[in-house]
Amino acid sequence: MLKTMAAMVCGVVVCGSGTASAQGFAWQNKIFVNVSGGGTGGANDVHQQFTFEYLLEPATIDTTRRAGGGGLFDFTAGAMVYENWAAGISFSRSGGSSDARFTATIPDPIDFDTFREVSGTIPGMEHSESWFAFLGAYVLPRLTNMPKYIAFMENTDLMVLAGPVRAAVSHEIVSEATVSEGSSGPVVSVTREVHKKSFWGIQIGVDGRYMFTKNIGAGAFLRYSGASGDLTDDVNLDLGGFQVGAGVRIKF
């Protein structure tokens, strides 16, 4: 999907560049600011296997949870550097909590090398992502001498943006576990802690806007932001995904 989107974006830029030289005109404003709210569909399953000692034998806990996705806040700004080419930065943030399902394998206190299985839920485990992108952008030129029925396009811009992104993640994992013997079998209690780490990735997308006045308008974006890596020795994260948003557009 990312390769397909990149090919489409490249095609739009190439076509736009040709149109610019043939019958368009360069963007006249120097600064743009986008403030948007939206959502991301990048929720992924995150697995962790935690091993600890109980009764001088190894016990394990396997956890699975959904992390990522949800609501999104985005701020993007930049400046024109040459004709319709621009450089900019983007900051976006999303986060929330989700329950983790776990399955534990616990040694039997009487029979050596015999294990009991315990299942349960770890509620409200936190996950948040902050994305800092360094972007190159191209504003497709508008056509001149348009028919009246599409004259509204004189107030419409379409911008293509792409560049490297740094994803700072805060993710809660299981750090310790204890076992107590109850009347119906073992009871597993866990200790949680938040790990923070940053990963490099890529961001690519398009932003369209309609200007109500010379400086103020509204718009929407569609893009892909992605990064991945090992948070700890036993936790690997796939971050981001396709994102959509809409909000205020300012240029001057």
Phi and psi in degrees as GROMACS dihedral restraints (atoms count N, CA, C in turn):
[ dihedral_restraints ]
;  ai    aj    ak    al  type     phi  dphi    fc
    3     4     5     6     1   -65.4    20    10
    4     5     6     7     1   -41.4    20    10
    6     7     8     9     1   -62.9    20    10
    7     8     9    10     1   -40.4    20    10
    9    10    11    12     1   -63.4    20    10
   10    11    12    13     1   -44.7    20    10
   12    13    14    15     1   -64.4    20    10
   13    14    15    16     1   -41.1    20    10
   15    16    17    18     1   -62.6    20    10
   16    17    18    19     1   -41.1    20    10
   18    19    20    21     1   -64.4    20    10
   19    20    21    22     1   -41.1    20    10
   21    22    23    24     1   -64.2    20    10
   22    23    24    25     1   -42.8    20    10
   24    25    26    27     1   -62.8    20    10
   25    26    27    28     1   -43.9    20    10
   27    28    29    30     1   -61.6    20    10
   28    29    30    31     1   -40.1    20    10
   30    31    32    33     1   -63.4    20    10
   31    32    33    34     1   -41.0    20    10
   33    34    35    36     1   -62.9    20    10
   34    35    36    37     1   -42.4    20    10
   36    37    38    39     1   -64.7    20    10
   37    38    39    40     1   -44.3    20    10
   39    40    41    42     1   -62.8    20    10
   40    41    42    43     1   -46.8    20    10
   42    43    44    45     1   -62.6    20    10
   43    44    45    46     1   -41.1    20    10
   45    46    47    48     1   -64.5    20    10
   46    47    48    49     1   -38.6    20    10
   48    49    50    51     1   -63.2    20    10
   49    50    51    52     1   -41.2    20    10
   51    52    53    54     1   -65.5    20    10
   52    53    54    55     1   -40.9    20    10
   54    55    56    57     1   -63.3    20    10
   55    56    57    58     1   -37.2    20    10
   57    58    59    60     1   -59.9    20    10
   58    59    60    61     1   -44.8    20    10
   60    61    62    63     1   -74.0    20    10
   61    62    63    64     1   -24.5    20    10
   63    64    65    66     1   -87.0    20    10
   64    65    66    67     1   -51.2    20    10
   66    67    68    69     1  -150.0    20    10
   67    68    69    70     1    17.8    20    10
   69    70    71    72     1  -109.4    20    10
   70    71    72    73     1  -170.4    20    10
   72    73    74    75     1  -143.9    20    10
   73    74    75    76     1   155.0    20    10
   75    76    77    78     1   -73.0    20    10
   76    77    78    79     1   154.3    20    10
   78    79    80    81     1   -62.8    20    10
   79    80    81    82     1   132.9    20    10
   81    82    83    84     1   -91.6    20    10
   82    83    84    85     1   -22.8    20    10
   84    85    86    87     1   -83.8    20    10
   85    86    87    88     1   159.1    20    10
   87    88    89    90     1  -106.4    20    10
   88    89    90    91     1   -29.6    20    10
   90    91    92    93     1  -125.1    20    10
   91    92    93    94     1   140.6    20    10
   93    94    95    96     1  -132.3    20    10
   94    95    96    97     1   145.4    20    10
   96    97    98    99     1  -136.2    20    10
   97    98    99   100     1   127.5    20    10
   99   100   101   102     1  -120.5    20    10
  100   101   102   103     1   127.9    20    10
  102   103   104   105     1  -123.8    20    10
  103   104   105   106     1   119.3    20    10
  105   106   107   108     1  -137.3    20    10
  106   107   108   109     1   155.6    20    10
  108   109   110   111     1  -121.1    20    10
  109   110   111   112     1   151.8    20    10
  111   112   113   114     1  -175.4    20    10
  112   113   114   115     1  -146.3    20    10
  114   115   116   117     1  -154.4    20    10
  115   116   117   118     1   162.5    20    10
  117   118   119   120     1  -127.3    20    10
  118   119   120   121     1   142.2    20    10
  120   121   122   123     1   -98.3    20    10
  121   122   123   124     1    23.2    20    10
  123   124   125   126     1   -89.3    20    10
  124   125   126   127     1    32.6    20    10
  126   127   128   129     1   -73.2    20    10
  127   128   129   130     1   131.1    20    10
  129   130   131   132     1  -131.6    20    10
  130   131   132   133     1   154.5    20    10
  132   133   134   135     1   -75.1    20    10
  133   134   135   136     1   130.5    20    10
  135   136   137   138     1  -115.9    20    10
  136   137   138   139     1   127.1    20    10
  138   139   140   141     1  -110.6    20    10
  139   140   141   142     1   146.3    20    10
  141   142   143   144     1  -144.0    20    10
  142   143   144   145     1   134.6    20    10
  144   145   146   147     1  -115.8    20    10
  145   146   147   148     1   117.3    20    10
  147   148   149   150     1  -111.2    20    10
  148   149   150   151     1   128.3    20    10
  150   151   152   153     1  -114.2    20    10
  151   152   153   154     1   136.9    20    10
  153   154   155   156     1  -146.8    20    10
  154   155   156   157     1   170.2    20    10
  156   157   158   159     1  -100.3    20    10
  157   158   159   160     1   135.1    20    10
  159   160   161   162     1  -143.0    20    10
  160   161   162   163     1   124.9    20    10
  162   163   164   165     1    56.2    20    10
  163   164   165   166     1    39.6    20    10
  165   166   167   168     1    64.3    20    10
  166   167   168   169     1    18.3    20    10
  168   169   170   171     1  -128.4    20    10
  169   170   171   172     1   157.1    20    10
  171   172   173   174     1   -76.4    20    10
  172   173   174   175     1   133.5    20    10
  174   175   176   177     1  -117.1    20    10
  175   176   177   178     1   150.0    20    10
  177   178   179   180     1  -130.6    20    10
  178   179   180   181     1   151.0    20    10
  180   181   182   183     1  -128.3    20    10
  181   182   183   184     1   123.7    20    10
  183   184   185   186     1  -105.8    20    10
  184   185   186   187     1   123.7    20    10
  186   187   188   189     1  -118.5    20    10
  187   188   189   190     1   148.0    20    10
  189   190   191   192     1  -137.9    20    10
  190   191   192   193     1   134.3    20    10
  192   193   194   195     1  -149.1    20    10
  193   194   195   196     1   158.6    20    10
  195   196   197   198     1   -92.6    20    10
  196   197   198   199     1   132.7    20    10
  198   199   200   201     1  -136.6    20    10
  199   200   201   202     1   144.8    20    10
  201   202   203   204     1    95.6    20    10
  202   203   204   205     1  -175.9    20    10
  204   205   206   207     1    74.7    20    10
  205   206   207   208     1  -175.9    20    10
  207   208   209   210     1    94.5    20    10
  208   209   210   211     1  -162.7    20    10
  210   211   212   213     1   -69.0    20    10
  211   212   213   214     1   157.3    20    10
  213   214   215   216     1  -142.6    20    10
  214   215   216   217     1   134.6    20    10
  216   217   218   219     1  -110.6    20    10
  217   218   219   220     1   136.8    20    10
  219   220   221   222     1  -136.9    20    10
  220   221   222   223     1   138.0    20    10
  222   223   224   225     1  -129.7    20    10
  223   224   225   226     1   122.5    20    10
  225   226   227   228     1  -129.9    20    10
  226   227   228   229     1   135.4    20    10
  228   229   230   231     1  -147.1    20    10
  229   230   231   232     1   154.5    20    10
  231   232   233   234     1  -169.6    20    10
  232   233   234   235     1  -179.4    20    10
  234   235   236   237     1  -138.9    20    10
  235   236   237   238     1   145.3    20    10
  237   238   239   240     1   -70.8    20    10
  238   239   240   241     1   136.9    20    10
  240   241   242   243     1  -115.1    20    10
  241   242   243   244     1   -27.7    20    10
  243   244   245   246     1  -162.8    20    10
  244   245   246   247     1   118.0    20    10
  246   247   248   249     1    48.0    20    10
  247   248   249   250     1  -117.4    20    10
  249   250   251   252     1   -95.5    20    10
  250   251   252   253     1    11.6    20    10
  252   253   254   255     1   -96.1    20    10
  253   254   255   256     1   141.1    20    10
  255   256   257   258     1  -138.4    20    10
  256   257   258   259     1   162.4    20    10
  258   259   260   261     1  -124.9    20    10
  259   260   261   262     1   143.2    20    10
  261   262   263   264     1  -156.9    20    10
  262   263   264   265     1   178.9    20    10
  264   265   266   267     1  -131.1    20    10
  265   266   267   268     1   157.8    20    10
  267   268   269   270     1  -141.1    20    10
  268   269   270   271     1   138.3    20    10
  270   271   272   273     1  -127.0    20    10
  271   272   273   274     1   129.8    20    10
  273   274   275   276     1  -139.3    20    10
  274   275   276   277     1   154.7    20    10
  276   277   278   279     1  -145.0    20    10
  277   278   279   280     1   139.4    20    10
  279   280   281   282     1  -145.8    20    10
  280   281   282   283     1   161.5    20    10
  282   283   284   285     1   175.5    20    10
  283   284   285   286     1   173.2    20    10
  285   286   287   288     1   168.3    20    10
  286   287   288   289     1  -165.9    20    10
  288   289   290   291     1  -132.1    20    10
  289   290   291   292     1   155.6    20    10
  291   292   293   294     1  -150.2    20    10
  292   293   294   295     1   155.8    20    10
  294   295   296   297     1   -83.5    20    10
  295   296   297   298     1   142.4    20    10
  297   298   299   300     1  -104.6    20    10
  298   299   300   301     1   138.4    20    10
  300   301   302   303     1   -94.0    20    10
  301   302   303   304     1   138.5    20    10
  303   304   305   306     1  -133.4    20    10
  304   305   306   307     1   151.7    20    10
  306   307   308   309     1  -128.6    20    10
  307   308   309   310     1   122.4    20    10
  309   310   311   312     1  -111.5    20    10
  310   311   312   313     1   142.2    20    10
  312   313   314   315     1  -111.6    20    10
  313   314   315   316     1   111.1    20    10
  315   316   317   318     1  -115.5    20    10
  316   317   318   319     1   129.1    20    10
  318   319   320   321     1   -61.1    20    10
  319   320   321   322     1   146.5    20    10
  321   322   323   324     1   -78.8    20    10
  322   323   324   325     1   136.7    20    10
  324   325   326   327     1   -72.5    20    10
  325   326   327   328     1   -13.7    20    10
  327   328   329   330     1  -107.0    20    10
  328   329   330   331     1   -52.1    20    10
  330   331   332   333     1   -95.0    20    10
  331   332   333   334     1   115.4    20    10
  333   334   335   336     1   -65.4    20    10
  334   335   336   337     1   142.5    20    10
  336   337   338   339     1    63.1    20    10
  337   338   339   340     1    28.8    20    10
  339   340   341   342     1  -121.4    20    10
  340   341   342   343     1   135.9    20    10
  342   343   344   345     1  -126.4    20    10
  343   344   345   346     1   150.6    20    10
  345   346   347   348     1  -117.1    20    10
  346   347   348   349     1   144.6    20    10
  348   349   350   351     1  -102.7    20    10
  349   350   351   352     1   132.0    20    10
  351   352   353   354     1  -126.9    20    10
  352   353   354   355     1   134.6    20    10
  354   355   356   357     1  -120.0    20    10
  355   356   357   358     1   154.0    20    10
  357   358   359   360     1  -174.7    20    10
  358   359   360   361     1  -169.9    20    10
  360   361   362   363     1  -130.7    20    10
  361   362   363   364     1   139.1    20    10
  363   364   365   366     1  -108.0    20    10
  364   365   366   367     1   109.5    20    10
  366   367   368   369     1   -80.7    20    10
  367   368   369   370     1   149.3    20    10
  369   370   371   372     1    58.6    20    10
  370   371   372   373     1    48.2    20    10
  372   373   374   375     1   -81.9    20    10
  373   374   375   376     1   130.8    20    10
  375   376   377   378     1   -83.0    20    10
  376   377   378   379     1   149.8    20    10
  378   379   380   381     1  -154.9    20    10
  379   380   381   382     1   130.7    20    10
  381   382   383   384     1  -143.2    20    10
  382   383   384   385     1   152.3    20    10
  384   385   386   387     1  -133.2    20    10
  385   386   387   388     1   133.7    20    10
  387   388   389   390     1  -121.3    20    10
  388   389   390   391     1   126.5    20    10
  390   391   392   393     1  -113.7    20    10
  391   392   393   394     1   126.1    20    10
  393   394   395   396     1  -118.0    20    10
  394   395   396   397     1   112.3    20    10
  396   397   398   399     1  -111.7    20    10
  397   398   399   400     1   145.6    20    10
  399   400   401   402     1  -115.2    20    10
  400   401   402   403     1   110.8    20    10
  402   403   404   405     1  -116.8    20    10
  403   404   405   406     1   144.2    20    10
  405   406   407   408     1  -102.1    20    10
  406   407   408   409     1   144.1    20    10
  408   409   410   411     1  -138.1    20    10
  409   410   411   412     1   150.6    20    10
  411   412   413   414     1  -132.1    20    10
  412   413   414   415     1   126.2    20    10
  414   415   416   417     1   -96.3    20    10
  415   416   417   418     1   117.2    20    10
  417   418   419   420     1   -65.2    20    10
  418   419   420   421     1   130.9    20    10
  420   421   422   423     1   -69.4    20    10
  421   422   423   424     1   149.0    20    10
  423   424   425   426     1   -81.2    20    10
  424   425   426   427     1   151.9    20    10
  426   427   428   429     1   -78.2    20    10
  427   428   429   430     1   148.9    20    10
  429   430   431   432     1  -100.9    20    10
  430   431   432   433     1   165.6    20    10
  432   433   434   435     1    54.5    20    10
  433   434   435   436     1    47.4    20    10
  435   436   437   438     1   -84.7    20    10
  436   437   438   439     1   149.6    20    10
  438   439   440   441     1   -60.9    20    10
  439   440   441   442     1   158.3    20    10
  441   442   443   444     1   -62.1    20    10
  442   443   444   445     1   -34.3    20    10
  444   445   446   447     1   -70.8    20    10
  445   446   447   448     1   -11.1    20    10
  447   448   449   450     1  -123.1    20    10
  448   449   450   451     1    22.4    20    10
  450   451   452   453     1   -64.8    20    10
  451   452   453   454     1   -22.3    20    10
  453   454   455   456     1   -59.2    20    10
  454   455   456   457     1   -22.4    20    10
  456   457   458   459     1   -66.7    20    10
  457   458   459   460     1   -13.8    20    10
  459   460   461   462     1   -62.7    20    10
  460   461   462   463     1   -21.6    20    10
  462   463   464   465     1  -104.9    20    10
  463   464   465   466     1    13.6    20    10
  465   466   467   468     1  -114.1    20    10
  466   467   468   469     1   136.9    20    10
  468   469   470   471     1  -124.3    20    10
  469   470   471   472     1   148.2    20    10
  471   472   473   474     1  -129.6    20    10
  472   473   474   475     1   123.4    20    10
  474   475   476   477     1  -118.8    20    10
  475   476   477   478     1   135.2    20    10
  477   478   479   480     1  -105.2    20    10
  478   479   480   481     1   130.6    20    10
  480   481   482   483     1  -130.4    20    10
  481   482   483   484     1   141.9    20    10
  483   484   485   486     1  -158.6    20    10
  484   485   486   487     1   151.7    20    10
  486   487   488   489     1   165.3    20    10
  487   488   489   490     1   178.6    20    10
  489   490   491   492     1   -73.9    20    10
  490   491   492   493     1   153.1    20    10
  492   493   494   495     1  -137.4    20    10
  493   494   495   496     1   144.5    20    10
  495   496   497   498     1  -110.6    20    10
  496   497   498   499     1   118.3    20    10
  498   499   500   501     1  -102.3    20    10
  499   500   501   502     1   116.2    20    10
  501   502   503   504     1   -99.0    20    10
  502   503   504   505     1   119.3    20    10
  504   505   506   507     1  -116.7    20    10
  505   506   507   508     1   143.6    20    10
  507   508   509   510     1  -122.6    20    10
  508   509   510   511     1   117.1    20    10
  510   511   512   513     1  -136.8    20    10
  511   512   513   514     1   130.7    20    10
  513   514   515   516     1   -90.8    20    10
  514   515   516   517     1   131.8    20    10
  516   517   518   519     1  -129.8    20    10
  517   518   519   520     1   171.8    20    10
  519   520   521   522     1   -83.9    20    10
  520   521   522   523     1   127.6    20    10
  522   523   524   525     1  -110.8    20    10
  523   524   525   526     1   -29.9    20    10
  525   526   527   528     1  -146.8    20    10
  526   527   528   529     1   160.4    20    10
  528   529   530   531     1  -146.3    20    10
  529   530   531   532     1   146.9    20    10
  531   532   533   534     1  -130.9    20    10
  532   533   534   535     1   155.6    20    10
  534   535   536   537     1  -127.5    20    10
  535   536   537   538     1   134.7    20    10
  537   538   539   540     1  -124.5    20    10
  538   539   540   541     1   148.3    20    10
  540   541   542   543     1   -93.4    20    10
  541   542   543   544     1   118.1    20    10
  543   544   545   546     1  -103.9    20    10
  544   545   546   547     1   179.5    20    10
  546   547   548   549     1   -66.1    20    10
  547   548   549   550     1   -27.4    20    10
  549   550   551   552     1  -105.0    20    10
  550   551   552   553     1     8.0    20    10
  552   553   554   555     1   129.5    20    10
  553   554   555   556     1  -170.5    20    10
  555   556   557   558     1   -70.9    20    10
  556   557   558   559     1   145.4    20    10
  558   559   560   561     1  -117.6    20    10
  559   560   561   562     1   123.4    20    10
  561   562   563   564     1  -102.5    20    10
  562   563   564   565     1   128.6    20    10
  564   565   566   567     1  -119.1    20    10
  565   566   567   568     1   140.5    20    10
  567   568   569   570     1  -120.9    20    10
  568   569   570   571     1   152.3    20    10
  570   571   572   573     1  -108.0    20    10
  571   572   573   574     1   134.9    20    10
  573   574   575   576     1  -113.2    20    10
  574   575   576   577     1   152.3    20    10
  576   577   578   579     1  -148.0    20    10
  577   578   579   580     1   154.3    20    10
  579   580   581   582     1   -95.0    20    10
  580   581   582   583     1   129.5    20    10
  582   583   584   585     1  -108.7    20    10
  583   584   585   586     1   141.9    20    10
  585   586   587   588     1  -124.0    20    10
  586   587   588   589     1   137.8    20    10
  588   589   590   591     1  -160.3    20    10
  589   590   591   592     1   158.3    20    10
  591   592   593   594     1  -120.8    20    10
  592   593   594   595     1   147.9    20    10
  594   595   596   597     1  -135.8    20    10
  595   596   597   598     1   145.9    20    10
  597   598   599   600     1   -86.6    20    10
  598   599   600   601     1   146.0    20    10
  600   601   602   603     1  -154.1    20    10
  601   602   603   604     1  -155.2    20    10
  603   604   605   606     1  -135.3    20    10
  604   605   606   607     1   147.9    20    10
  606   607   608   609     1  -131.5    20    10
  607   608   609   610     1   135.0    20    10
  609   610   611   612     1  -150.0    20    10
  610   611   612   613     1   137.5    20    10
  612   613   614   615     1  -177.9    20    10
  613   614   615   616     1  -173.4    20    10
  615   616   617   618     1  -131.2    20    10
  616   617   618   619     1   150.7    20    10
  618   619   620   621     1  -134.7    20    10
  619   620   621   622     1   125.3    20    10
  621   622   623   624     1  -113.3    20    10
  622   623   624   625     1   146.7    20    10
  624   625   626   627     1  -143.7    20    10
  625   626   627   628     1   150.5    20    10
  627   628   629   630     1  -122.6    20    10
  628   629   630   631     1   124.6    20    10
  630   631   632   633     1   -94.5    20    10
  631   632   633   634     1   120.4    20    10
  633   634   635   636     1   -77.2    20    10
  634   635   636   637     1   -35.5    20    10
  636   637   638   639     1  -128.0    20    10
  637   638   639   640     1  -175.4    20    10
  639   640   641   642     1   -61.2    20    10
  640   641   642   643     1   -31.3    20    10
  642   643   644   645     1  -117.1    20    10
  643   644   645   646     1   -18.3    20    10
  645   646   647   648     1  -121.3    20    10
  646   647   648   649     1   136.6    20    10
  648   649   650   651     1  -157.2    20    10
  649   650   651   652     1  -167.2    20    10
  651   652   653   654     1  -134.8    20    10
  652   653   654   655     1   154.1    20    10
  654   655   656   657     1  -162.2    20    10
  655   656   657   658     1  -178.3    20    10
  657   658   659   660     1  -147.6    20    10
  658   659   660   661     1   156.0    20    10
  660   661   662   663     1  -131.2    20    10
  661   662   663   664     1   155.5    20    10
  663   664   665   666     1  -134.9    20    10
  664   665   666   667     1   126.4    20    10
  666   667   668   669     1  -155.3    20    10
  667   668   669   670     1   169.1    20    10
  669   670   671   672     1  -120.9    20    10
  670   671   672   673     1   129.6    20    10
  672   673   674   675     1  -123.8    20    10
  673   674   675   676     1   128.4    20    10
  675   676   677   678     1  -145.4    20    10
  676   677   678   679     1   142.2    20    10
  678   679   680   681     1  -158.5    20    10
  679   680   681   682     1   157.8    20    10
  681   682   683   684     1  -156.2    20    10
  682   683   684   685     1   162.0    20    10
  684   685   686   687     1   165.8    20    10
  685   686   687   688     1   178.3    20    10
  687   688   689   690     1   -89.9    20    10
  688   689   690   691     1   119.5    20    10
  690   691   692   693     1   -74.3    20    10
  691   692   693   694     1   -45.6    20    10
  693   694   695   696     1  -137.8    20    10
  694   695   696   697     1  -177.5    20    10
  696   697   698   699     1   -61.7    20    10
  697   698   699   700     1   -26.8    20    10
  699   700   701   702     1  -118.3    20    10
  700   701   702   703     1    12.0    20    10
  702   703   704   705     1  -133.0    20    10
  703   704   705   706     1   117.9    20    10
  705   706   707   708     1  -110.5    20    10
  706   707   708   709     1   137.7    20    10
  708   709   710   711     1  -118.5    20    10
  709   710   711   712     1   135.2    20    10
  711   712   713   714     1  -109.9    20    10
  712   713   714   715     1   113.3    20    10
  714   715   716   717     1  -105.9    20    10
  715   716   717   718     1   153.3    20    10
  717   718   719   720     1    83.7    20    10
  718   719   720   721     1  -153.6    20    10
  720   721   722   723     1   143.1    20    10
  721   722   723   724     1  -164.5    20    10
  723   724   725   726     1   -76.9    20    10
  724   725   726   727     1   137.7    20    10
  726   727   728   729     1  -129.4    20    10
  727   728   729   730     1   143.7    20    10
  729   730   731   732     1  -131.6    20    10
  730   731   732   733     1   150.7    20    10
  732   733   734   735     1  -166.0    20    10
  733   734   735   736     1   165.9    20    10
  735   736   737   738     1  -150.5    20    10
  736   737   738   739     1   154.7    20    10
  738   739   740   741     1   172.7    20    10
  739   740   741   742     1  -152.9    20    10
  741   742   743   744     1   -83.3    20    10
  742   743   744   745     1   140.8    20    10
  744   745   746   747     1  -123.5    20    10
  745   746   747   748     1   130.0    20    10
  747   748   749   750     1  -127.1    20    10
  748   749   750   751     1   138.7    20    10
  750   751   752   753     1  -146.5    20    10
  751   752   753   754     1   147.4    20    10
